[in-house]
Every structure is written in structure tokens, then in C-alpha cells.
Amino acid sequence: MRVVRRASLIFSLTLIVAIAVGYVARRSEMANERDAGLTAAAQLGAAEMSAIVDAVRVAAETGTDPESTATGLSAVYPELGVCVVSANRGSSTTCAGDGPQLSSPDVAEIAERATAQGATIESAESLLSVAVVGPSLSVVASAPINIVSGRAAVTVWVATFLPDGATSEQFVVQDGIRQTTAEVSSAPSVWVVATTADAITLPGNEQRFYLVIFALAVALLVLAGITLVIEQRSLVERASFDQLTKLPNRGEFERRAADALATAERQEGGLCLLLFDLNGFKLVNDTYGHYAGDEMLKVVGSRLRKAVREGDIVARWGGDEFVVVMPGIVDDEMGAKRAQQLADQIAGRTRLEGVPEPLRVKVSVGVAIWPRHGADLDELVLQADQAMYNAKREGETWRIADPPAAAPSIAQAVMHPVSTR
């Protein structure tokens, strides 16, 4: 299962990275498509505008009759308003087409400014005019400034000057608007400008797709992370706590007790160690089985946990033995009093599953005070263990460890080793 959880974590991380890369790549693709479309729109507009200019020039250079010239040009480009003036300035103006029509004075004025050297293109507000002076006729075509066709979400218009910041055939962004320009080949200094929003927005269905798979990947990542944290915590608990009683095990107790001893030394205080041994525990195992013995150990562990003070350390030492470290207990009298109180809390009739009658739990307690009975944890445990053995032998509930001068030798102490199951 651990391999599966780690594989899920790696897979979810890989999926999130893949989604991010895919999202960025898709946006980049859309940006390229946008720029290509913008360039194409500007170039197409420039080609259309160039074709209009060429058509006006041809009409002016070849036309001889104002009416037929105006009618013919408007038939090709009905969106234009076409006005034709004969070379004789005093002649009347002939107009045709569906585009915006200029007044005769305006047409005459524009034609007056035009020369025979080429097309003159002018813009005023939203109106665009193209004027060409031919041998016999002057042709003026007018249209909206956005005469050229644009694409979806792209605005295309004609400018007689290059917009501020714009560079021909390059992209410029101003106020969130992206634009490019293309010069009209048949009319120098005339540009077609194509603009669109600079921001890239994925279609709604694609946004939902990325959102859903990203949410699923994050959920998988969170789930895999939580399970790994739970697993790691479970491993720590199994390494530090007794699985039967849920109390700290011997290794964890030694770590915590060493910290408590260091604190007591810094604060120049005291510390009491109590070692408990269950009386008659082997008989319970032999008579009712190990399950009943396990249940008794659970009961004792629970009662001890509830009876100690906050800050005290209670642990299962091994087998049917429990140990308690109580900071702040500095003399034999206080230690004996607390040993009796805890023994009373543990004692009492206890009903166990599979045991027909309630059993009475009795303990023997060895008491050792730091630093009087030992300078370190090992010596304290040794003194408390000998005191507990003496209490059990004499039928007493508790006994205080002998002073160091009268303490039993190590050879004597090992005669009563810690029991294990």
C-alpha cells in the first residue's frame, strides 16, 4: 500500500505539471493563432485598400464620361460613394454608389488638392476619401474609415498616419489592445491597422476541461499526501507507543524521562520514579489465557494514564511492569504518598471478557527519588526495581529505594530482571 500511495503522489504531481504545461502550451498556441490572424487581417485589408486605390486610378485615367465612370466604379465597389468631376472645373459633379456621398463643394475641394502624380488619400473623422486626377476626369471615392473587412474579434481600419508606438508589421500593445499595421502598396504613407484584445481567453469548454482535471489532480494529490502523513504518523506511533496499552513504550519513555531529568537539573528541582509490577499477573495468564491478561494490562494502563498529573510521564516498561516519572516530587514522604495514591487508583475489582468473576488488581511499587537514589535514569530504574522487588517479597504495596550507600549491587539487582512477554 505504501508503494501505491507514493505512486499516487508522484502521479498527481506529474499530472498537475502536465496540466500546467498543457495549459501554457494551449495559451501559447492561441497567442500564435491570434497574431497570425491579426497579421493576416492587416495584410488582407492593405490588399483590399490597394485594390480600391488602383480601381479609382484606372477609372480616373481611362474614363471620359463622368456618369458612366461613376456608375461603373460603383458597380464594382458598391460600398463606395463615387463622385466624378470632369477636367473642366466648372462642370457639375456626377455621383453614384451606396457609400457615403460627399457634397459637391467637398468633392471639388478634395479634387483640387489631388494631383495627377498619384492617388491622394485623406481621412476626416470616420470618413475616408480616395482622389485621383486623370486626363479628363477627377474621381473621388468615399467610404467609412473601416472600409476593409475584418475578422471576428479583430477591428481593421485605414490610417493616413502611423499610430503612436506602432511599427510597420510589428506587434504593439497599448492599454490591453494589441495591434499591427501593413502599408498599402499603391498608396505610400497609408496604413491598414488591425487591432484586437491582447488577453488570451480559452473557450468556455476548454476552461472547464482544464479546471476539472486540475481539481481532480489536486484532490488526488491532497488525498495521497494525507494518506502518507497518516501512514508516517502511524509508523511514528508504532515506534514510540505500546500497541496494547497505547502508552509510550520503553524507548519513548527513556527519551522523555531524560528530558525531564535535564529540566530538573537546570531548575535544581527533584524528580520521583515509580516502578509498578502487577501481582498475580502470571496466574491470570495461566488460568484465563493471554487475552484476559492483555485486557488487564489495558485496564491498568488506562487507570494509570487518568491518575497521573499533567506533566507526569507514564509508560509501559515491559511485560506487566509500568513506570511513572513525576517531576517536583523531592522527598521520600511525597514519593510514598503518590505511590499509594496511584496503587489505590489501579486497585479494584475489574471485569474481564471471558473471566466469570471480577478480578482484583494489586500492584507492588518501587519508589526512587532523584538525585538522592541515583544520578541518572539507569540508576534510578535499578533502585526502583530493587525496591519494588522487596515490596513484592514482603507483601507491601510500596517501598522506598535504599540510600545509595545501602543500595544493592548490580549482581544482586539482576536477580530480579524485568519480565517480558
C-alpha positions, 0 to 999 in steps of 0.5 A: 500500500505504501508503494501505491500511495507514493505512486499516487503522489508522484502521479498527481504531481506529474499530472498537475505539471502536465496540466500546467504545461498543457495549459501554457502550451494551449495559451501559447498556441492561441497567442500564435493563432491570434497574431497570425490572424491579426497579421493576416487581417492587416495584410488582407485589408492593405490588399483590399485598400490597394485594390480600391486605390488602383480601381479609382486610378484606372477609372480616373485615367481611362474614363471620359464620361463622368456618369458612366465612370461613376456608375461603373466604379460603383458597380464594382465597389458598391460600398463606395460613394463615387463622385466624378468631376470632369477636367473642366472645373466648372462642370457639375459633379456626377455621383453614384454608389451606396457609400457615403456621398460627399457634397459637391463643394467637398468633392471639388475641394478634395479634387483640387488638392489631388494631383495627377502624380498619384492617388491622394488619400485623406481621412476626416473623422470616420470618413475616408476619401480616395482622389485621383486626377486623370486626363479628363476626369477627377474621381473621388471615392468615399467610404467609412474609415473601416472600409476593409473587412475584418475578422471576428474579434479583430477591428481593421481600419485605414490610417493616413498616419502611423499610430503612436508606438506602432511599427510597420508589421510589428506587434504593439500593445497599448492599454490591453489592445494589441495591434499591427499595421501593413502599408498599402502598396499603391498608396505610400504613407497609408496604413491598414491597422488591425487591432484586437484584445491582447488577453488570451481567453480559452473557450468556455469548454476548454476552461472547464476541461482544464479546471476539472482535471486540475481539481481532480489532480489536486484532490488526488494529490491532497488525498495521497499526501494525507494518506502518507502523513497518516501512514508516517504518523502511524509508523511514528506511533508504532515506534514510540507507543505500546500497541496494547496499552497505547502508552509510550513504550520503553524507548519513548519513555527513556527519551522523555524521562531524560528530558525531564531529568535535564529540566530538573537539573537546570531548575535544581528541582527533584524528580520521583520514579515509580516502578509498578509490577502487577501481582498475580499477573502470571496466574491470570495468564495461566488460568484465563489465557493471554487475552484476559491478561492483555485486557488487564494490562489495558485496564491498568494502563488506562487507570494509570494514564487518568491518575497521573498529573499533567506533566507526569510521564507514564509508560509501559516498561515491559511485560506487566511492569509500568513506570511513572516519572513525576517531576517536583516530587523531592522527598521520600514522604511525597514519593510514598504518598503518590505511590499509594495514591496511584496503587489505590487508583489501579486497585479494584475489582475489574471485569474481564471478557471471558473471566466469570468473576471480577478480578482484583488488581494489586500492584507492588511499587518501587519508589526512587527519588532523584538525585538522592537514589541515583544520578541518572535514569539507569540508576534510578530504574535499578533502585526502583526495581530493587525496591519494588522487588522487596515490596513484592517479597514482603507483601507491601504495596510500596517501598522506598529505594535504599540510600545509595550507600545501602543500595544493592549491587548490580549482581544482586539487582539482576536477580530480579530482571524485568519480565517480558512477554 
